[in-house]
Amino acid sequence: MKTVNASAPDTDPTVRDYTGADAWSLTGVITRLRRVLRSSVRQEFPWESLPMAQVEVLQRLAEEPGMGVSGLADRQRLATNTVSNLVQQMVTAGLVERTPRPGDRRAANLSLTQSGIEILAAWQAANDRRLGQALERLPEAYRNAIENAVPALAALASLLENDERLTPAQIRSAPASAPTS
């Protein structure tokens, strides 16, 4: 990506400005990649059998079991009532279970059921197959570049998700795993 030095006199000259075309280019590639991954997996998981919103909840609860609806809504950046309705659908489908939170009768911890774990694993396996097949057809240099970019992209996702500036040490220690689509 082309970078442009920040030009404001009161800014750090080592800081780069990744706005405009560079940011749009990255956004476009990520959006396109996510769209094609989702649509290709739909051969195994039709939309009506596993909506993307449910996949995202399953992924989040696998990463952070025991969250409540409010915490889940906050992490997913959705309205609490939207997540509450989604969770209820998933409870009814047997993918998620609610466990009363000790000390607060009104709140519940959410976790995946065995069925939820299995369907998420199947979804991830379908993604792995599809992505693996595509990666095998790329030149080795591109595969290596993608593999090397994953930690940086994970750090970028964490920064955007947490709405805070990560220190260089936090960026270097960010987990190398990124959510699948």
N, CA, C and O of each residue as an XYZ file, in Angstrom:
724
protein
N       0.829     -1.182      0.000
C       0.000      0.000      0.000
C       0.870      1.241      0.000
O       1.896      1.292      0.679
N       0.466      2.217     -0.747
C       1.148      3.500     -0.767
C       0.852      4.228      0.535
O      -0.291      4.253      0.993
N       1.881      4.819      1.131
C       1.664      5.581      2.359
C       2.028      7.044      2.125
O       2.842      7.370      1.262
N       1.421      7.891      2.894
C       1.665      9.327      2.797
C       2.020      9.816      4.186
O       1.316      9.508      5.148
N       3.096     10.571      4.305
C       3.464     11.124      5.610
C       2.428     12.125      6.066
O       1.902     12.902      5.269
N       2.143     12.101      7.340
C       1.243     13.108      7.906
C       1.920     14.463      7.759
O       3.124     14.579      7.988
N       1.166     15.485      7.381
C       1.796     16.773      7.109
C       1.545     17.828      8.178
O       2.142     18.904      8.127
N       0.689     17.550      9.130
C       0.413     18.539     10.171
C       1.657     18.732     11.024
O       2.289     17.748     11.408
N       2.032     19.986     11.336
C       3.268     20.243     12.075
C       3.279     19.664     13.478
O       4.353     19.387     14.012
N       2.121     19.472     14.091
C       2.089     18.978     15.465
C       1.939     17.457     15.542
O       1.679     16.913     16.615
N       2.101     16.776     14.418
C       1.982     15.324     14.435
C       3.352     14.684     14.308
O       4.306     15.314     13.851
N       3.437     13.449     14.708
C       4.663     12.677     14.632
C       4.979     12.393     13.160
O       4.151     11.795     12.472
N       6.142     12.801     12.656
C       6.457     12.600     11.240
C       6.617     11.134     10.862
O       6.605     10.805      9.676
N       6.766     10.247     11.839
C       6.892      8.825     11.508
C       5.539      8.158     11.327
O       5.464      7.016     10.873
N       4.464      8.864     11.682
C       3.121      8.314     11.559
C       2.674      8.439     10.103
O       2.841      9.489      9.484
N       2.116      7.385      9.574
C       1.632      7.378      8.197
C       0.136      7.614      8.177
O      -0.567      7.279      9.130
N      -0.343      8.184      7.102
C      -1.771      8.435      6.919
C      -2.332      7.386      5.966
O      -2.059      7.425      4.766
N      -3.111      6.452      6.494
C      -3.696      5.389      5.688
C      -5.160      5.696      5.400
O      -6.038      4.874      5.660
N      -5.407      6.849      4.879
C      -6.779      7.219      4.560
C      -6.939      7.247      3.050
O      -5.987      7.022      2.302
N      -8.131      7.521      2.628
C      -8.382      7.661      1.201
C      -8.272      6.348      0.459
O      -8.854      5.343      0.869
N      -7.529      6.353     -0.626
C      -7.453      5.202     -1.519
C      -6.881      3.964     -0.831
O      -7.342      2.851     -1.083
N      -5.875      4.147      0.041
C      -5.274      2.991      0.714
C      -6.285      2.282      1.609
O      -6.433      1.061      1.556
N      -6.974      3.063      2.426
C      -7.973      2.474      3.326
C      -9.110      1.863      2.524
O      -9.595      0.781      2.858
N      -9.533      2.538      1.482
C     -10.623      2.031      0.659
C     -10.216      0.738     -0.033
O     -11.023     -0.184     -0.146
N      -8.984      0.662     -0.494
C      -8.484     -0.544     -1.152
C      -8.497     -1.728     -0.189
O      -8.947     -2.815     -0.550
N      -8.008     -1.527      1.030
C      -8.012     -2.592      2.035
C      -9.438     -3.009      2.372
O      -9.743     -4.200      2.443
N     -10.302     -2.034      2.576
C     -11.706     -2.326      2.884
C     -12.348     -3.120      1.751
O     -13.064     -4.091      1.996
N     -12.097     -2.715      0.540
C     -12.666     -3.406     -0.619
C     -12.215     -4.852     -0.721
O     -13.023     -5.739     -0.993
N     -10.939     -5.091     -0.505
C     -10.419     -6.461     -0.586
C     -11.003     -7.323      0.528
O     -11.414     -8.458      0.282
N     -11.043     -6.801      1.738
C     -11.584     -7.571      2.863
C     -13.066     -7.864      2.645
O     -13.524     -8.983      2.878
N     -13.801     -6.872      2.205
C     -15.235     -7.060      1.949
C     -15.460     -8.114      0.871
O     -16.301     -8.999      1.025
N     -14.717     -8.015     -0.203
C     -14.854     -8.985     -1.302
C     -14.484    -10.390     -0.840
O     -15.198    -11.346     -1.139
N     -13.382    -10.524     -0.119
C     -12.952    -11.829      0.377
C     -14.003    -12.429      1.297
O     -14.335    -13.609      1.179
N     -14.520    -11.635      2.197
C     -15.546    -12.122      3.127
C     -16.803    -12.566      2.376
O     -17.385    -13.604      2.692
N     -17.217    -11.780      1.387
C     -18.414    -12.106      0.614
C     -18.241    -13.420     -0.149
O     -19.131    -14.271     -0.135
N     -17.099    -13.582     -0.811
C     -16.920    -14.814     -1.598
C     -16.759    -16.037     -0.697
O     -17.195    -17.131     -1.056
N     -16.139    -15.863      0.463
C     -16.039    -16.989      1.400
C     -17.421    -17.407      1.895
O     -17.753    -18.592      1.910
N     -18.220    -16.422      2.300
C     -19.572    -16.731      2.779
C     -20.392    -17.409      1.701
O     -21.049    -18.417      1.962
N     -20.362    -16.871      0.498
C     -21.206    -17.438     -0.553
C     -20.731    -18.822     -0.977
O     -21.557    -19.670     -1.316
N     -19.440    -19.071     -0.967
C     -18.963    -20.396     -1.364
C     -19.288    -21.455     -0.317
O     -19.509    -22.615     -0.665
N     -19.322    -21.083      0.941
C     -19.660    -22.021      2.006
C     -21.154    -22.345      1.976
O     -21.588    -23.364      2.513
N     -21.922    -21.481      1.352
C     -23.373    -21.685      1.289
C     -23.759    -22.934      0.499
O     -24.914    -23.356      0.553
N     -22.835    -23.524     -0.220
C     -23.111    -24.798     -0.885
C     -23.374    -25.880      0.165
O     -24.174    -26.789     -0.057
N     -22.699    -25.774      1.299
C     -22.864    -26.738      2.388
C     -23.842    -26.254      3.455
O     -24.495    -27.061      4.117
N     -23.943    -24.945      3.621
C     -24.804    -24.358      4.648
C     -25.695    -23.300      4.019
O     -25.305    -22.134      3.957
N     -26.877    -23.671      3.552
C     -27.781    -22.670      2.976
C     -28.107    -21.587      4.010
O     -28.114    -21.841      5.214
N     -28.377    -20.371      3.512
C     -28.677    -19.237      4.384
C     -29.736    -19.570      5.427
O     -29.596    -19.239      6.604
N     -30.793    -20.227      4.975
C     -31.897    -20.474      5.904
C     -31.546    -21.483      6.997
O     -32.188    -21.485      8.047
N     -30.551    -22.334      6.781
C     -30.192    -23.301      7.818
C     -29.218    -22.721      8.843
O     -29.183    -23.175      9.987
N     -28.439    -21.736      8.448
C     -27.484    -21.127      9.375
C     -27.172    -19.701      8.912
O     -26.213    -19.479      8.173
N     -27.986    -18.741      9.351
C     -27.744    -17.344      8.960
C     -26.383    -16.855      9.464
O     -25.887    -17.319     10.491
N     -25.796    -15.924      8.737
C     -24.476    -15.409      9.089
C     -24.458    -14.797     10.486
O     -23.453    -14.908     11.189
N     -25.529    -14.166     10.893
C     -25.574    -13.585     12.241
C     -25.403    -14.674     13.296
O     -24.758    -14.453     14.321
N     -25.983    -15.856     13.045
C     -25.829    -16.959     13.993
C     -24.397    -17.490     13.972
O     -23.852    -17.836     15.020
N     -23.791    -17.559     12.805
C     -22.392    -18.000     12.721
C     -21.517    -17.070     13.556
O     -20.654    -17.528     14.305
N     -21.739    -15.775     13.425
C     -20.930    -14.811     14.167
C     -21.127    -14.939     15.674
O     -20.170    -14.789     16.434
N     -22.345    -15.213     16.115
C     -22.594    -15.424     17.545
C     -21.904    -16.707     18.009
O     -21.285    -16.730     19.072
N     -22.009    -17.757     17.225
C     -21.332    -19.013     17.574
C     -19.826    -18.792     17.702
O     -19.198    -19.271     18.647
N     -19.255    -18.063     16.743
C     -17.816    -17.801     16.788
C     -17.443    -17.013     18.049
O     -16.465    -17.339     18.723
N     -18.214    -15.993     18.357
C     -17.914    -15.161     19.522
C     -18.021    -15.968     20.816
O     -17.162    -15.865     21.692
N     -19.088    -16.776     20.929
C     -19.264    -17.561     22.156
C     -18.223    -18.673     22.274
O     -17.882    -19.085     23.383
N     -17.724    -19.151     21.162
C     -16.633    -20.134     21.212
C     -15.359    -19.471     21.736
O     -14.590    -20.082     22.478
N     -15.143    -18.214     21.341
C     -13.963    -17.469     21.786
C     -14.106    -16.954     23.209
O     -13.133    -16.906     23.961
N     -15.328    -16.568     23.575
C     -15.575    -15.941     24.875
C     -16.818    -16.550     25.524
O     -17.851    -15.890     25.631
N     -16.719    -17.805     25.956
C     -17.898    -18.444     26.567
C     -18.307    -17.750     27.859
O     -17.477    -17.190     28.576
N     -19.604    -17.801     28.136
C     -20.120    -17.249     29.382
C     -20.561    -15.804     29.286
O     -20.979    -15.220     30.286
N     -20.478    -15.220     28.115
C     -20.942    -13.840     27.961
C     -22.443    -13.783     28.175
O     -23.146    -14.773     27.977
N     -22.923    -12.627     28.576
C     -24.351    -12.391     28.646
C     -24.809    -11.705     27.371
O     -23.993    -11.360     26.516
N     -26.105    -11.510     27.245
C     -26.654    -10.871     26.044
C     -26.085     -9.459     25.872
O     -25.709     -9.075     24.764
N     -26.021     -8.691     26.953
C     -25.509     -7.311     26.850
C     -24.055     -7.292     26.403
O     -23.679     -6.515     25.526
N     -23.252     -8.136     26.999
C     -21.843     -8.213     26.610
C     -21.678     -8.661     25.169
O     -20.842     -8.136     24.433
N     -22.480     -9.630     24.776
C     -22.439    -10.120     23.403
C     -22.856     -9.016     22.434
O     -22.228     -8.830     21.392
N     -23.905     -8.292     22.775
C     -24.365     -7.180     21.927
C     -23.268     -6.132     21.792
O     -23.027     -5.607     20.704
N     -22.611     -5.835     22.901
C     -21.534     -4.853     22.880
C     -20.390     -5.323     21.989
O     -19.898     -4.558     21.160
N     -19.966     -6.564     22.150
C     -18.841     -7.108     21.370
C     -19.179     -7.219     19.888
O     -18.306     -7.045     19.037
N     -20.438     -7.507     19.573
C     -20.856     -7.651     18.181
C     -21.301     -6.319     17.579
O     -21.567     -6.215     16.381
N     -21.374     -5.299     18.449
C     -21.803     -3.961     18.033
C     -23.203     -3.982     17.426
O     -23.457     -3.437     16.352
N     -24.091     -4.634     18.161
C     -25.490     -4.733     17.767
C     -26.365     -4.273     18.927
O     -25.916     -4.213     20.072
N     -27.606     -3.954     18.620
C     -28.556     -3.573     19.660
C     -28.850     -4.777     20.551
O     -28.926     -5.910     20.076
N     -29.014     -4.522     21.835
C     -29.267     -5.594     22.795
C     -30.514     -6.395     22.428
O     -30.506     -7.622     22.523
N     -31.583     -5.719     22.012
C     -32.800     -6.460     21.658
C     -32.595     -7.329     20.414
O     -33.197     -8.398     20.306
N     -31.765     -6.889     19.486
C     -31.449     -7.696     18.307
C     -30.733     -8.977     18.729
O     -31.072    -10.068     18.270
N     -29.745     -8.836     19.603
C     -28.991    -10.000     20.073
C     -29.877    -10.894     20.922
O     -29.785    -12.118     20.827
N     -30.723    -10.315     21.739
C     -31.630    -11.104     22.563
C     -32.531    -11.983     21.688
O     -32.711    -13.168     21.969
N     -33.092    -11.398     20.629
C     -33.928    -12.179     19.708
C     -33.128    -13.263     19.003
O     -33.597    -14.391     18.850
N     -31.924    -12.921     18.576
C     -31.057    -13.879     17.902
C     -30.699    -15.031     18.834
O     -30.744    -16.195     18.434
N     -30.349    -14.713     20.057
C     -30.006    -15.742     21.046
C     -31.215    -16.646     21.305
O     -31.071    -17.864     21.408
N     -32.396    -16.050     21.409
C     -33.593    -16.866     21.631
C     -33.803    -17.851     20.487
O     -34.138    -19.011     20.729
N     -33.614    -17.412     19.256
C     -33.716    -18.316     18.100
C     -32.697    -19.449     18.208
O     -33.001    -20.600     17.892
N     -31.497    -19.117     18.653
C     -30.434    -20.109     18.753
C     -30.657    -21.064     19.918
O     -30.284    -22.235     19.844
N     -31.263    -20.569     20.995
C     -31.634    -21.437     22.116
C     -32.692    -22.425     21.638
O     -32.599    -23.623     21.903
N     -33.694    -21.916     20.936
C     -34.765    -22.761     20.404
C     -34.213    -23.809     19.431
O     -34.688    -24.944     19.397
N     -33.199    -23.414     18.636
C     -32.585    -24.336     17.670
C     -31.615    -25.311     18.337
O     -31.116    -26.230     17.687
N     -31.346    -25.118     19.627
C     -30.448    -26.019     20.341
C     -28.971    -25.735     20.124
O     -28.136    -26.613     20.344
N     -28.633    -24.521     19.694
C     -27.235    -24.173     19.434
C     -26.565    -23.478     20.614
O     -25.350    -23.562     20.791
N     -27.371    -22.793     21.415
C     -26.869    -22.011     22.542
C     -27.715    -22.338     23.759
O     -28.911    -22.610     23.648
N     -27.075    -22.309     24.926
C     -27.838    -22.483     26.161
C     -27.590    -21.308     27.090
O     -26.520    -20.699     27.108
N     -28.627    -21.018     27.859
C     -28.553    -19.966     28.877
C     -28.401    -20.643     30.230
O     -29.100    -21.606     30.544
N     -27.483    -20.126     31.015
C     -27.288    -20.608     32.374
C     -27.454    -19.421     33.307
O     -26.811    -18.391     33.107
N     -28.304    -19.539     34.325
C     -28.495    -18.399     35.239
C     -27.161    -17.938     35.818
O     -26.318    -18.746     36.206
N     -26.994    -16.629     35.867
C     -25.769    -16.047     36.402
C     -25.884    -16.001     37.915
O     -26.851    -15.448     38.439
N     -24.925    -16.568     38.626
C     -24.961    -16.544     40.089
C     -25.034    -15.117     40.614
O     -24.256    -14.253     40.208
N     -25.967    -14.884     41.510
C     -26.102    -13.578     42.127
C     -26.963    -12.590     41.361
O     -27.214    -11.489     41.851
N     -27.421    -12.953     40.173
C     -28.261    -12.040     39.398
C     -29.271    -12.858     38.609
O     -28.964    -13.361     37.529
N     -30.477    -12.990     39.152
C     -31.503    -13.832     38.536
C     -31.920    -13.343     37.161
O     -32.404    -14.124     36.342
N     -31.737    -12.058     36.904
C     -32.171    -11.510     35.622
C     -31.184    -11.783     34.495
O     -31.558    -11.724     33.324
N     -29.951    -12.076     34.824
C     -28.907    -12.251     33.813
C     -28.589    -13.728     33.616
O     -28.784    -14.553     34.508
N     -28.100    -14.033     32.437
C     -27.713    -15.413     32.128
C     -26.394    -15.403     31.364
O     -26.098    -14.485     30.599
N     -25.617    -16.446     31.596
C     -24.406    -16.671     30.822
C     -24.775    -17.524     29.619
O     -25.589    -18.441     29.724
N     -24.175    -17.219     28.485
C     -24.453    -17.950     27.259
C     -23.278    -18.840     26.908
O     -22.119    -18.456     27.065
N     -23.595    -20.035     26.431
C     -22.547    -20.941     25.974
C     -23.085    -21.802     24.846
O     -24.295    -21.934     24.665
N     -22.174    -22.377     24.101
C     -22.564    -23.254     23.005
C     -22.989    -24.610     23.543
O     -22.398    -25.131     24.489
N     -24.004    -25.166     22.937
C     -24.372    -26.545     23.242
C     -23.462    -27.447     22.413
O     -22.687    -26.962     21.588
N     -23.556    -28.744     22.629
C     -22.782    -29.672     21.812
C     -23.145    -29.505     20.337
O     -22.274    -29.546     19.468
N     -24.427    -29.319     20.065
C     -24.869    -29.095     18.684
C     -24.271    -27.807     18.124
O     -23.859    -27.771     16.964
N     -24.220    -26.766     18.922
C     -23.623    -25.503     18.496
C     -22.142    -25.663     18.196
O     -21.637    -25.115     17.216
N     -21.448    -26.412     19.040
C     -20.024    -26.675     18.825
C     -19.827    -27.435     17.518
O     -18.927    -27.123     16.737
N     -20.672    -28.430     17.287
C     -20.536    -29.257     16.085
C     -20.834    -28.478     14.811
O     -20.117    -28.613     13.820
N     -21.879    -27.670     14.830
C     -22.219    -26.921     13.617
C     -21.178    -25.848     13.336
O     -20.870    -25.577     12.176
N     -20.629    -25.231     14.385
C     -19.558    -24.259     14.186
C     -18.318    -24.951     13.623
O     -17.672    -24.422     12.718
N     -17.985    -26.113     14.142
C     -16.832    -26.863     13.623
C     -17.040    -27.232     12.153
O     -16.107    -27.162     11.354
N     -18.256    -27.622     11.803
C     -18.550    -27.965     10.407
C     -18.440    -26.723      9.523
O     -17.908    -26.794      8.415
N     -18.940    -25.587     10.009
C     -18.836    -24.333      9.268
C     -17.359    -23.969      9.048
O     -16.953    -23.610      7.943
N     -16.578    -24.068     10.112
C     -15.159    -23.730     10.013
C     -14.423    -24.684      9.082
O     -13.543    -24.267      8.330
N     -14.782    -25.969      9.131
C     -14.156    -26.946      8.232
C     -14.489    -26.624      6.778
O     -13.629    -26.729      5.904
N     -15.734    -26.232      6.521
C     -16.126    -25.857      5.157
C     -15.326    -24.630      4.696
O     -14.871    -24.576      3.553
N     -15.157    -23.652      5.584
C     -14.338    -22.483      5.258
C     -12.891    -22.881      5.008
O     -12.268    -22.416      4.053
N     -12.359    -23.744      5.870
C     -10.973    -24.193      5.716
C     -10.769    -24.890      4.373
O      -9.777    -24.656      3.683
N     -11.720    -25.748      4.013
C     -11.613    -26.454      2.722
C     -11.607    -25.467      1.566
O     -10.750    -25.535      0.684
N     -12.563    -24.557      1.575
C     -12.704    -23.599      0.479
C     -11.479    -22.699      0.390
O     -10.932    -22.497     -0.694
N     -11.053    -22.165      1.512
C      -9.894    -21.289      1.523
C      -8.618    -22.058      1.176
O      -7.773    -21.565      0.429
N      -8.484    -23.259      1.719
C      -7.318    -24.084      1.424
C      -7.189    -24.403     -0.053
O      -6.090    -24.364     -0.606
N      -8.299    -24.718     -0.693
C      -8.284    -25.007     -2.130
C      -7.823    -23.795     -2.924
O      -7.054    -23.927     -3.876
N      -8.291    -22.624     -2.536
C      -7.892    -21.399     -3.234
C      -6.421    -21.074     -2.970
O      -5.689    -20.709     -3.890
N      -5.991    -21.206     -1.718
C      -4.600    -20.899     -1.385
C      -3.629    -21.816     -2.125
O      -2.553    -21.379     -2.535
N      -3.999    -23.070     -2.295
C      -3.134    -24.019     -3.009
C      -2.863    -23.581     -4.442
O      -1.823    -23.914     -5.010
N      -3.786    -22.844     -5.021
C      -3.633    -22.420     -6.422
C      -2.839    -21.125     -6.562
O      -2.483    -20.737     -7.675
N      -2.561    -20.457     -5.453
C      -1.771    -19.230     -5.498
C      -0.281    -19.559     -5.544
O       0.141    -20.608     -5.057
N       0.514    -18.665     -6.127
C       1.968    -18.845     -6.065
C       2.436    -18.815     -4.612
O       1.821    -18.166     -3.765
N       3.509    -19.511     -4.339
C       4.035    -19.602     -2.977
C       4.308    -18.231     -2.365
O       4.072    -18.031     -1.174
N       4.793    -17.300     -3.152
C       5.084    -15.954     -2.630
C       3.817    -15.289     -2.103
O       3.857    -14.621     -1.070
N       2.696    -15.463     -2.794
C       1.427    -14.898     -2.323
C       0.949    -15.610     -1.058
O       0.467    -14.967     -0.125
N       1.082    -16.931     -1.027
C       0.684    -17.668      0.182
C       1.493    -17.187      1.381
O       0.946    -16.973      2.462
N       2.792    -17.018      1.184
C       3.652    -16.540      2.269
C       3.266    -15.124      2.689
O       3.239    -14.817      3.881
N       2.971    -14.274      1.732
C       2.573    -12.897      2.054
C       1.279    -12.883      2.859
O       1.151    -12.123      3.819
N       0.332    -13.713      2.477
C      -0.935    -13.794      3.213
C      -0.695    -14.308      4.622
O      -1.221    -13.754      5.587
N       0.100    -15.365      4.742
C       0.406    -15.922      6.072
C       1.098    -14.882      6.953
O       0.791    -14.769      8.140
N       2.017    -14.136      6.383
C       2.735    -13.116      7.148
C       1.855    -11.925      7.502
O       2.132    -11.222      8.474
N       0.800    -11.687      6.729
C      -0.091    -10.549      6.986
C      -1.115    -10.834      8.081
O      -1.676     -9.901      8.656
N      -1.366    -12.102      8.375
C      -2.427    -12.448      9.327
C      -2.232    -11.796     10.693
O      -3.196    -11.240     11.219
N      -1.033    -11.829     11.304
C      -0.890    -11.164     12.607
C      -1.190     -9.663     12.548
O      -1.808     -9.123     13.465
N      -0.764     -8.996     11.497
C      -1.030     -7.564     11.370
C      -2.520     -7.307     11.189
O      -3.059     -6.366     11.772
N      -3.185     -8.124     10.395
C      -4.627     -7.959     10.202
C      -5.386     -8.254     11.491
O      -6.382     -7.594     11.786
N      -4.930     -9.231     12.255
C      -5.559     -9.531     13.548
C      -5.399     -8.350     14.503
O      -6.335     -8.003     15.224
N      -4.221     -7.735     14.510
C      -3.999     -6.566     15.357
C      -4.880     -5.398     14.913
O      -5.417     -4.671     15.749
N      -5.027     -5.220     13.604
C      -5.891     -4.163     13.081
C      -7.339     -4.408     13.494
O      -8.035     -3.481     13.909
N      -7.791     -5.651     13.382
C      -9.162     -5.986     13.797
C      -9.352     -5.714     15.287
O     -10.380     -5.170     15.689
N      -8.375     -6.086     16.106
C      -8.466     -5.832     17.551
C      -8.536     -4.351     17.842
O      -9.324     -3.911     18.679
N      -7.720     -3.587     17.157
C      -7.719     -2.147     17.377
C      -9.085     -1.555     17.022
O      -9.641     -0.770     17.791
N      -9.612     -1.923     15.884
C     -10.913     -1.399     15.472
C     -12.026     -1.901     16.383
O     -12.955     -1.159     16.703
N     -11.935     -3.143     16.793
C     -12.971     -3.720     17.648
C     -12.979     -3.092     19.028
O     -14.043     -2.879     19.609
N     -11.835     -2.804     19.542
C     -11.731     -2.290     20.911
C     -11.772     -0.777     21.000
O     -11.826     -0.218     22.096
N     -11.746     -0.105     19.844
C     -11.809      1.359     19.836
C     -10.751      1.991     20.730
O     -11.023      2.953     21.448
N      -9.579      1.457     20.679
C      -8.513      2.065     21.463
C      -7.213      1.942     20.699
O      -7.075      1.101     19.811
N      -6.291      2.763     21.041
C      -4.980      2.696     20.406
C      -4.159      1.636     21.119
O      -3.966      1.700     22.333
N      -3.684      0.675     20.371
C      -2.811     -0.336     20.945
C      -1.391      0.198     20.982
O      -0.958      0.907     20.074
N      -0.676     -0.145     22.032
C       0.732      0.209     22.092
C       1.480     -0.729     21.145
O       0.954     -1.783     20.787
N       2.690     -0.368     20.735
C       3.460     -1.281     19.871
C       3.627     -2.672     20.488
O       3.591     -3.674     19.774
N       3.809     -2.739     21.812
C       3.947     -4.048     22.469
C       2.656     -4.854     22.358
O       2.702     -6.063     22.135
N       1.514     -4.203     22.510
C       0.235     -4.897     22.373
C       0.027     -5.375     20.938
O      -0.483     -6.472     20.709
N       0.422     -4.550     19.983
C       0.269     -4.927     18.580
C       1.114     -6.156     18.283
O       0.643     -7.089     17.631
N       2.356     -6.169     18.753
C       3.237     -7.314     18.493
C       2.729     -8.583     19.171
O       2.967     -9.684     18.675
N       2.026     -8.441     20.308
C       1.557     -9.624     21.032
C       0.120    -10.004     20.695
O      -0.431    -10.931     21.289
N      -0.498     -9.289     19.740
C      -1.887     -9.602     19.364
C      -1.944    -11.011     18.815
O      -1.014    -11.443     18.133
N      -3.037    -11.753     19.101
C      -3.145    -13.113     18.614
C      -3.124    -13.150     17.094
O      -3.663    -12.265     16.429
N      -2.495    -14.184     16.556
C      -2.370    -14.304     15.105
C      -3.615    -14.878     14.466
O      -3.704    -14.930     13.239
N      -4.585    -15.311     15.267
C      -5.783    -15.899     14.674
C      -6.783    -14.818     14.375
O      -6.974    -13.887     15.157
N      -7.420    -14.950     13.234
C      -8.479    -14.022     12.846
C      -9.740    -14.810     12.616
O      -9.680    -15.945     12.143
N     -10.919    -14.218     12.950
C     -12.168    -14.921     12.738
C     -12.393    -15.275     11.296
O     -12.036    -14.515     10.397
N     -12.984    -16.427     11.071
C     -13.362    -16.787      9.720
C     -14.666    -16.147      9.397
O     -15.395    -15.696     10.280
N     -14.956    -16.109      8.144
C     -16.193    -15.425      7.761
C     -17.419    -16.190      8.074
O     -18.525    -15.722      7.800
